[in-house]
Amino acid sequence: MSCQTDTLHLNDLKHGEEAVVLGYEAGEPAYRMKLLALGITRNVQLKIVKTAPLGDPVEIEVRGYRLSLRKQEATTIQVRRLNEKACDCDCR
């Protein structure tokens, strides 16, 4: 399986990387509804804009606006990496 199809969590991405949301980890339904209301839905593309020095929070750009999420919140979002430039493997 190549790295381009691996499921990651949002907090696994680095500054400048882009990804597509695949879904959410099982957890609190109310929090999932909050993320959906913020526009973080399946198949939406997002980009990591900034990460704080200690990794918390992480700022993303989604649907034309910027949003900061706690690291713990970012671990609940499953994504697939889009851009190849951050890929360290020989998958192509």
N, C-alpha and C positions, 0 to 999 in steps of 0.2 A: 504494500500500500504506500503510495507516495505521500509526502508531507502536505501536498496541496489539498488532499481530501480528508486529512485527519481532523477530528473534532477536537477543538481546543476550548479553553475558557477565555473569556475576555481579558482577564488579568494576565494571561500568558503572552499577550501581544506586546510589542515594543512601540516606542514613539514612531509615528509615521506609517505604521502598518495599517492596512485596510482589511476588513473582514465582512462576511455575511453572517447574519444571525441565523442559527439553525434551530434553536429552541432554548429551553430552560431546564435546569436541574429540578428534581422534585423538591418541594419545599412549601413555604407559606403561600397560599393562594392569593392573599391580599397583596403581598409584595409583587407577585407576578402581574397582577392587575395594574399595579402602579407603573411597572415597567412598560406594559402594553399601552397605558394611557400616555406615557411619555414618548411613544412612537417607536419603541424598541420591539418590533414585531418580527416574525419569521421572514426571512429573505430580504430584510432591509440591510443596506450597506452602511457601514460605519467606519470611522477612522480614529485611531488613537492620536490625540493632539498633544497631550502632555501627561506626564506621570510625575507626581511629587517625588522629592528626593528619597523618601523612605518607601515609595511605592503606594502611598495612600494619601489622597484619592487619585483616581485616574480621570482625565478629561477626554471625552469623546466628542466627535462631530457626527451627528445623525440627523437626517432629514433637514439639513441646512441650519441647524442650531447646535450649540455646544452644551454639554451636560457633564457634570462631575458625579462620579459614582465612587462609593467606598470600595476598597479592595474586596471586602467580604461580599458586597453586592455584585461585583464584577465576576466573582467565581461562580455565580449561579447562571450566567449567560453562556450558552454554548455557541461557538462560532467556527467558521472555516476561513482560513487566511486567504486573501486574494492576491496580494502583491508578491512577486517572486524575489525581489531584491533582498528581502530579509531571510530568504530560505538558505540554510547552510548545507543542505543535502544535495546529492547529485541525482535529483528526481527526473530530470529532463534529458 
